[in-house]
Amino acid sequence: MSVAVESLRVNVRPMRPADVVRVEEIEKATYPFPWSLGIFRDCLQTGYICRVLDTSGGLAGYAVVSVAESEAHILNLCIVPERRQQQLGAAFLQHLLEELAELRVERVILEVRPSNTAAQRLYGRAGFTQLGVRRGYYPAEIGREDALVLARSLPVDLA
């Protein structure tokens, strides 16, 4: 699916094995405790929903989602640092939610760091609300950081 974002045309497509090296580079540039190349490869092999935002300038983001029954878990969603604040994250998230709704997913959950206020705003605008807190979920420079557990329901087509 192609989406227009502030005159930028991007294509959301399945992540391919050839994308994994670039995805890991983006991950390392973004997070102090990044996923490894092996984790991304495992996610592809396991059959998780792995998507990338492909632009004429290269990959601008990626997402990894697991689905079980009628529930999806967004495990990772990232936009390259230099492309943030351009509505790419919102458009990408909306695409993922639409794709999950087509799969008849009823609820989507995710974790986010309390220190990641930009991501919290993104998810809040998309209708996610806090379900709870996972204590000590994320590694941190000193000790561990909690995770806010967010969720939202998706419309169920009764037709």
trRosetta pair geometry for C-beta under 8 A, 3 or more apart (Angstrom, degrees):
i j d omega theta_ij theta_ji phi_ij phi_ji
1 11 7.4 159 83 -154 36 59
1 12 5.1 -6 62 52 86 105
1 95 5.9 180 78 -140 135 118
2 9 6.1 0 -173 -172 114 94
2 10 6.9 162 -151 84 66 40
2 11 5.1 -33 -96 -99 78 72
2 12 7.7 -177 -88 16 28 71
3 9 7.8 166 83 -148 37 53
3 10 5.9 -17 61 63 82 89
3 12 6.9 33 1 -14 108 107
3 91 4.9 170 122 -179 150 125
3 95 6.5 -117 -33 -65 141 121
4 7 7.0 5 -175 -99 101 18
4 8 7.2 142 -163 69 55 43
4 9 5.8 -28 -104 -96 69 68
5 8 4.9 -31 74 63 83 97
5 9 7.9 159 26 -87 71 21
5 10 6.2 1 15 8 117 116
5 86 6.4 84 140 140 119 90
5 87 5.0 -168 -162 92 108 103
5 88 5.7 107 139 -85 168 61
5 91 4.9 -102 -82 -21 122 158
6 86 5.9 -118 40 -172 140 82
6 87 5.9 129 -18 36 111 123
8 55 6.8 -18 174 -130 108 130
8 86 6.8 24 14 161 149 129
8 88 7.6 -41 88 -80 140 100
9 55 7.4 139 88 -133 55 81
9 56 7.6 54 70 -19 93 104
10 53 5.1 -7 178 -172 133 94
10 54 6.7 143 -168 68 74 43
10 55 5.0 -43 -109 -81 83 89
10 60 6.3 -74 -123 37 131 139
10 88 6.8 86 -26 -130 165 100
10 91 7.3 116 55 107 130 139
11 53 7.5 140 70 -161 42 47
11 54 4.6 -30 68 65 96 99
11 55 7.5 167 20 -78 74 41
12 51 5.6 9 -175 180 93 124
12 52 7.4 170 -147 83 52 38
12 53 6.1 -26 -94 -99 70 61
12 54 7.6 166 -91 17 19 81
12 92 6.6 151 -96 -127 120 72
12 95 4.8 156 -22 153 171 161
13 51 6.8 155 81 -152 25 77
13 52 6.1 -23 64 59 75 84
13 54 5.7 -8 23 1 114 128
14 50 6.6 66 -164 81 69 74
14 51 6.3 -64 -108 -103 34 61
14 52 7.7 25 126 16 17 85
15 19 5.0 -124 -160 71 78 141
15 20 7.2 86 166 -71 115 70
15 23 6.7 24 -143 -61 129 149
15 40 7.8 -105 154 -176 150 104
15 44 6.3 -112 99 -93 110 108
15 50 3.7 -67 33 132 125 106
15 51 6.1 -129 -29 -86 87 7
15 52 4.9 108 -90 -29 77 101
15 62 6.2 55 -87 -143 126 112
16 19 5.0 106 55 -6 69 102
17 20 5.9 -31 -163 -8 44 118
17 41 7.3 46 -131 -122 86 84
17 44 6.3 149 -82 140 71 165
18 21 7.7 -44 179 17 42 99
19 22 5.7 -68 -167 48 57 106
19 23 5.5 59 140 -29 87 109
19 52 5.5 -117 -165 -49 155 155
19 59 6.5 114 -152 -77 105 146
19 62 7.5 150 148 -99 126 129
20 23 5.3 -52 -141 37 34 115
20 24 6.3 36 158 -20 66 103
20 37 6.2 91 148 -155 109 81
20 40 4.7 156 -145 116 100 127
20 41 5.8 51 -149 -70 161 74
20 44 7.0 -81 -76 -20 123 142
21 24 5.9 -54 -152 34 29 110
21 25 6.7 33 148 -21 62 103
21 37 6.9 11 -101 -124 55 118
22 25 5.4 -49 -151 32 37 115
22 26 6.5 38 151 -18 66 101
22 58 7.1 -142 -162 180 146 111
22 59 5.2 124 129 26 133 138
23 26 5.8 -53 -152 35 33 111
23 27 6.3 37 148 -22 65 106
23 40 5.5 148 97 -139 131 156
23 52 7.0 -106 -82 -97 110 115
23 59 6.9 -79 -74 143 66 163
23 62 4.9 30 -128 -30 109 166
24 27 5.3 -50 -146 36 35 118
24 28 6.3 36 155 -20 66 104
24 34 7.3 106 -162 150 68 132
24 35 7.4 -112 -117 92 77 81
24 36 7.2 7 -131 178 121 31
24 37 4.6 -17 -82 -85 157 75
24 40 6.0 -126 -65 5 91 146
25 28 5.9 -54 -149 36 29 110
25 29 6.4 25 154 -16 63 109
26 29 5.8 -60 -148 40 31 109
26 30 6.1 21 156 -18 66 117
26 59 6.7 -99 -43 107 143 116
26 61 7.5 177 172 -113 156 35
26 62 6.8 135 74 8 145 113
26 78 6.2 143 134 119 115 130
26 80 5.3 -87 -135 -93 112 84
27 30 5.9 -70 -147 40 25 108
27 31 6.0 -30 -180 26 67 112
27 34 4.2 117 141 -156 97 118
27 35 5.4 -74 -169 46 153 84
27 40 7.7 -148 -23 -55 152 128
27 76 7.8 -10 -109 -171 113 141
27 78 6.6 145 -94 34 65 174
28 31 7.4 -72 -116 53 18 75
28 34 4.7 -85 -87 -7 51 169
29 80 7.3 19 87 -146 133 78
29 81 6.3 -115 135 -3 108 118
30 34 7.2 105 61 -97 79 108
30 78 5.5 123 97 -156 177 128
30 80 7.5 -120 -67 -128 114 39
30 81 6.2 -177 -98 -49 78 95
31 34 4.5 136 73 -80 107 71
31 35 7.8 54 60 -3 148 67
31 78 7.9 -81 -32 -107 109 137
32 141 6.9 -43 152 -65 159 85
33 138 7.2 155 54 -177 141 88
33 139 4.6 135 -100 69 166 117
35 39 4.2 -108 -176 74 103 143
35 40 6.2 113 123 -46 124 84
35 76 6.6 -47 -19 -88 144 155
36 39 4.9 109 55 -2 73 97
36 40 7.5 -139 98 2 46 83
37 40 6.0 -59 -157 38 35 108
37 41 6.3 34 149 -18 68 108
38 41 5.5 -55 -144 39 34 112
38 42 6.1 37 156 -22 67 105
39 42 5.6 -54 -148 36 30 113
39 43 6.5 34 152 -23 64 103
40 43 5.6 -50 -149 31 33 114
40 44 6.7 34 153 -16 63 102
40 50 7.6 105 -163 -136 79 141
40 64 7.5 -131 -122 -73 70 140
41 44 5.8 -55 -155 35 34 111
41 45 6.3 26 152 -14 68 110
42 45 5.7 -59 -143 43 32 108
42 46 5.9 32 158 -23 68 110
43 46 5.8 -54 -140 36 26 111
43 48 4.4 -49 -172 38 84 135
43 50 5.6 116 125 -74 111 124
43 64 5.0 -33 -173 -144 155 131
43 75 7.5 -156 -118 75 133 148
44 48 7.3 -67 -72 47 24 88
44 50 5.5 -52 -88 14 73 158
48 64 5.4 31 131 -170 139 87
48 65 6.3 162 178 73 94 40
48 66 5.1 -55 -121 -85 102 68
48 67 7.9 141 -140 6 59 73
48 75 7.2 -36 -161 19 148 137
49 63 7.6 -12 115 111 91 97
49 64 7.3 146 82 -159 58 39
49 65 4.2 -19 64 63 109 99
49 66 7.5 -172 20 -80 81 20
49 67 6.4 55 -15 -17 115 111
49 72 7.8 -18 25 -143 135 121
49 96 7.8 129 125 -142 134 94
49 99 7.2 152 -165 124 146 132
49 100 7.8 -149 33 -80 172 85
50 62 7.2 -4 -174 -174 81 104
50 63 7.3 178 -148 89 41 54
50 64 5.3 -1 -105 -106 78 75
50 65 7.8 -171 -70 25 39 66
51 62 6.7 166 90 -155 51 57
51 63 4.9 0 56 53 95 97
51 65 7.8 11 5 7 103 107
51 92 7.7 166 110 -164 124 98
51 95 7.6 -163 155 111 160 120
51 96 6.7 -160 36 -90 150 95
51 99 7.9 149 -61 25 149 168
52 59 5.3 -56 -174 -134 123 110
52 61 6.9 161 -158 90 56 50
52 62 4.8 -22 -104 -100 72 82
52 63 7.9 -172 -78 19 33 66
53 59 6.6 107 73 -164 63 63
53 60 4.3 -64 103 66 115 92
53 61 4.0 34 22 49 123 90
53 62 7.1 -125 11 -62 76 41
53 79 7.3 5 31 -114 149 80
53 88 6.2 81 -173 -176 167 114
53 92 5.4 -65 -68 -95 124 123
54 58 7.8 -83 -149 170 61 24
54 59 6.1 -37 -103 -99 59 62
54 60 7.5 173 -99 13 9 85
55 58 6.5 -5 65 55 82 32
55 59 7.5 137 23 -114 78 12
55 60 4.9 47 -3 -26 122 120
57 60 7.2 66 75 -67 101 100
59 62 6.8 10 178 -52 125 97
59 80 7.3 124 111 -42 73 123
60 79 6.3 -4 150 -151 81 79
60 80 5.5 -102 -155 14 49 110
60 83 4.7 -56 -157 75 105 176
60 88 5.8 -98 138 -163 130 155
61 77 7.4 21 174 -179 116 66
61 78 5.7 -172 -148 98 81 54
61 79 4.1 -31 -89 -103 124 57
61 80 6.3 -124 -68 -12 64 70
61 83 7.2 -120 -43 83 98 134
61 88 6.2 158 -14 142 139 122
61 89 7.2 172 -114 -89 162 64
61 92 5.7 -63 95 -85 145 165
62 76 7.2 4 107 118 92 107
62 77 7.7 -155 99 -137 47 40
62 78 5.8 2 53 55 76 93
63 74 6.7 -47 -166 -149 108 97
63 76 6.5 175 -147 95 43 65
63 77 4.4 9 -111 -107 95 78
63 78 7.5 174 -78 20 55 60
63 92 6.6 163 -34 159 128 116
63 96 5.8 -74 118 -85 167 140
64 74 7.7 117 81 -165 52 54
64 75 4.6 -50 99 67 100 108
64 76 4.4 31 35 45 104 100
64 77 7.8 -144 28 -62 57 54
65 72 5.4 4 178 -176 114 113
65 73 6.8 159 -159 77 64 45
65 74 5.3 -30 -103 -104 90 56
65 75 6.5 179 -98 10 29 84
65 96 6.5 150 -44 -163 148 121
65 100 7.1 -102 160 -79 156 117
66 72 6.9 162 85 -155 45 61
66 73 4.9 -7 58 55 94 100
66 75 6.0 62 -8 -34 96 120
67 71 7.4 167 -151 90 57 42
67 72 4.7 -24 -99 -101 79 83
67 73 7.8 -171 -77 19 35 68
67 100 7.2 -176 -96 -130 122 93
67 103 6.4 -39 -148 132 161 150
67 105 6.2 -97 -133 -88 113 121
68 71 5.9 -15 68 66 77 88
68 73 7.8 12 13 -4 99 106
70 104 6.5 -68 -119 129 87 84
70 105 5.9 145 -171 -140 52 41
70 106 4.2 20 160 10 115 105
70 107 6.9 66 126 19 86 80
71 105 6.6 100 -117 -155 10 91
71 106 6.9 -42 -74 57 58 81
71 107 5.0 -17 -115 70 82 94
71 108 7.5 163 -163 -88 61 30
71 109 6.8 7 -176 2 107 106
72 100 4.9 -73 -15 -137 160 134
72 103 7.8 90 -64 78 124 132
72 105 4.6 3 -22 -150 110 150
72 107 7.4 -174 30 96 67 48
72 108 4.7 -17 70 -111 101 78
72 109 7.4 172 89 26 52 63
73 108 7.6 167 -85 -160 24 59
73 109 5.4 -21 -110 70 72 89
73 110 6.7 140 -167 -85 58 55
74 77 5.6 -11 175 -30 121 115
74 96 7.1 70 -102 146 117 151
74 108 6.3 41 -23 179 101 106
74 109 7.4 -159 21 92 76 38
74 110 4.0 -20 60 -88 101 119
75 110 7.7 -140 -63 -126 20 85
77 89 7.3 99 145 -147 112 91
77 92 7.0 156 -164 116 110 123
77 93 6.7 55 -171 -86 155 88
77 96 7.5 -88 -106 -18 128 164
77 110 7.7 -25 4 -136 118 150
79 83 5.5 -117 168 88 102 100
79 84 5.4 129 100 -84 121 74
79 88 5.1 129 -130 94 136 118
79 89 4.8 -94 -26 -68 138 90
79 92 7.1 178 -76 13 103 149
80 83 4.8 62 66 19 91 108
80 84 7.6 -139 89 -34 45 78
81 84 6.0 -37 -157 -7 36 116
83 86 5.6 -71 179 27 66 134
83 88 5.5 9 145 10 109 156
84 88 7.5 -103 -107 44 34 110
84 89 7.0 22 -130 -26 74 120
84 118 7.3 17 -173 170 133 152
87 90 5.0 -50 -161 42 69 116
87 91 5.8 68 142 -22 84 103
88 91 5.8 -59 -146 41 31 108
88 92 5.9 30 157 -20 68 110
89 92 5.7 -57 -142 39 27 111
89 93 6.1 27 159 -18 65 108
89 122 5.2 -52 127 -131 129 144
90 93 5.9 -54 -144 38 27 110
90 94 6.3 29 156 -20 62 107
90 122 6.2 -140 -76 -145 74 91
90 125 6.8 -38 -115 97 114 133
90 126 7.1 -172 -137 -67 75 104
91 94 5.7 -54 -148 36 30 113
91 95 6.5 34 152 -21 63 103
92 95 5.7 -53 -153 33 31 113
92 96 6.5 31 151 -18 64 104
93 96 5.6 -54 -150 36 34 112
93 97 6.3 33 153 -19 67 105
93 122 6.6 147 -22 163 156 108
93 123 7.6 -149 -145 -94 156 59
93 126 5.4 -76 131 -92 136 156
94 97 5.7 -53 -146 36 32 111
94 98 6.4 32 154 -18 64 105
94 126 7.1 -146 -73 -122 71 111
95 98 5.8 -58 -151 37 30 110
95 99 6.3 29 153 -18 66 107
96 99 5.6 -56 -147 38 31 111
96 100 6.2 29 155 -18 66 107
97 100 5.7 -54 -145 38 31 111
97 101 6.3 36 153 -23 64 104
97 108 6.7 -91 -113 -18 83 161
97 126 6.9 -176 -43 -175 149 120
97 152 8.0 -20 -124 87 126 128
97 154 6.4 -178 -171 -106 88 114
98 101 5.6 -50 -147 33 32 113
98 102 6.6 36 152 -20 62 102
99 102 5.7 -52 -155 32 33 114
99 103 6.8 27 148 -13 63 106
100 103 5.5 -58 -153 40 38 110
100 105 4.0 -46 171 39 94 140
100 108 6.1 66 126 -78 166 120
100 154 6.2 -150 107 -69 104 163
101 104 7.5 43 180 -80 37 21
101 105 6.5 -83 -79 52 31 84
101 154 4.6 -152 -92 174 88 131
101 155 6.3 27 -140 56 127 77
101 157 7.7 99 168 -24 94 102
104 156 7.3 51 -153 -135 74 79
104 157 7.4 -90 -105 36 81 97
105 108 6.4 61 140 -66 130 84
105 154 5.7 60 96 32 80 147
106 153 6.3 -24 165 -151 70 82
106 154 5.9 -149 -148 51 24 88
106 156 5.7 4 -110 -76 94 110
107 151 5.9 2 -177 -172 104 113
107 152 7.3 173 -149 89 64 34
107 153 5.5 -37 -97 -105 74 59
107 154 6.9 -153 -73 7 24 84
108 128 7.7 -79 92 -97 101 103
108 151 6.6 162 84 -151 49 62
108 152 5.6 -9 56 58 95 80
108 154 6.4 73 -17 -38 102 108
109 131 7.2 -31 -128 6 109 147
109 149 6.5 -6 -169 -174 109 92
109 150 6.9 157 -154 86 58 48
109 151 4.5 -21 -99 -96 77 91
110 123 7.0 -135 66 -116 132 142
110 128 7.2 -39 40 -135 108 151
110 149 7.7 166 85 -151 35 52
110 150 5.5 -17 63 62 83 95
110 151 7.7 162 19 -81 62 49
111 134 6.2 -38 -120 25 130 131
111 137 6.1 -124 -172 146 150 157
111 138 7.9 175 138 -52 127 103
111 147 3.8 0 -170 175 117 134
111 148 6.8 144 -157 69 60 44
111 149 5.7 -31 -97 -96 74 61
111 150 7.5 155 -101 17 23 79
112 116 5.4 -117 178 71 94 122
112 119 4.9 -165 -146 114 128 124
112 120 5.8 162 122 -74 147 73
112 123 6.5 -143 -36 1 153 151
112 147 6.7 125 52 -162 26 80
112 148 5.2 -28 65 59 82 98
112 150 6.2 13 8 -3 112 123
113 116 4.2 91 62 -4 95 104
113 119 7.5 78 43 51 77 136
113 138 5.7 -31 -93 9 101 164
113 145 5.6 21 -139 127 102 138
113 146 7.9 122 -142 82 57 53
113 147 6.6 -55 -87 -110 44 64
113 148 7.6 50 144 12 5 89
114 120 7.9 35 -139 -61 38 139
114 145 7.0 -144 31 177 92 106
114 146 6.0 34 -14 74 119 98
114 147 7.9 -160 -26 -125 76 21
114 148 5.8 111 -75 -32 72 108
115 145 6.6 -57 0 -156 116 148
116 119 4.2 6 140 27 115 117
116 120 6.3 139 101 -22 71 87
117 120 5.3 -51 -145 36 39 117
117 121 6.4 43 155 -22 68 100
118 121 5.9 -52 -154 33 31 111
118 122 6.6 34 149 -20 63 105
119 122 5.4 -50 -148 34 37 116
119 123 6.3 28 157 -12 68 106
120 123 6.1 -59 -146 42 29 104
120 124 6.0 32 155 -22 65 111
120 148 7.1 40 -104 59 109 151
120 150 8.0 172 -128 -62 69 145
121 124 5.6 -56 -142 38 28 113
121 125 6.3 29 159 -18 64 106
122 125 6.1 -61 -154 35 24 108
122 126 6.6 13 152 -10 61 113
123 126 5.5 -63 -148 43 35 109
123 128 3.9 -36 165 43 97 139
123 150 5.3 56 151 132 145 165
124 127 7.9 105 -179 -22 28 10
124 128 6.2 -81 -80 62 33 82
124 129 7.8 74 -121 -88 69 50
126 152 6.9 -128 121 -9 85 165
127 152 4.5 93 112 -135 94 143
128 150 4.0 45 164 163 122 120
128 151 6.4 145 -149 67 83 13
128 152 4.5 -93 -93 -36 56 111
129 150 6.6 160 77 -150 20 80
129 151 6.7 -36 61 63 68 66
129 152 6.8 111 9 -83 73 76
130 133 8.0 10 -175 -58 116 72
130 148 5.5 -63 -122 -176 109 107
130 149 6.8 96 -159 73 66 56
130 150 5.7 -49 -94 -96 49 71
131 149 4.6 -60 62 107 101 103
131 150 6.7 159 2 -117 87 16
131 151 4.9 44 -41 4 125 115
132 149 4.7 4 61 45 74 122
133 146 5.2 -2 -176 177 108 129
133 147 6.9 153 -161 78 57 48
133 148 6.1 -34 -104 -106 73 50
133 149 6.7 -152 -80 5 19 89
134 137 4.0 65 106 -65 112 127
134 146 6.5 157 79 -165 51 71
134 147 4.3 -2 53 55 104 103
134 149 5.9 92 -23 -49 95 107
135 146 5.4 -36 -119 -110 41 97
136 143 7.6 -86 -124 162 94 92
136 144 3.7 54 -150 104 75 145
136 145 7.6 111 -127 57 33 17
136 146 6.6 -9 -30 -86 30 58
137 144 7.0 142 40 171 28 113
137 145 7.1 -51 59 92 73 61
137 146 6.1 61 14 -161 96 34
137 147 3.6 -40 55 -8 153 114
138 144 6.3 146 76 -168 47 76
138 145 4.3 -25 69 63 107 94
138 146 7.5 -5 22 75 93 10
138 147 5.9 117 -25 -64 98 95
139 144 6.2 -58 -111 -113 33 72
139 145 7.6 10 96 17 15 87
140 143 5.5 -3 61 79 113 62
140 144 5.6 143 9 -135 101 15
140 145 4.3 108 -62 -30 124 96
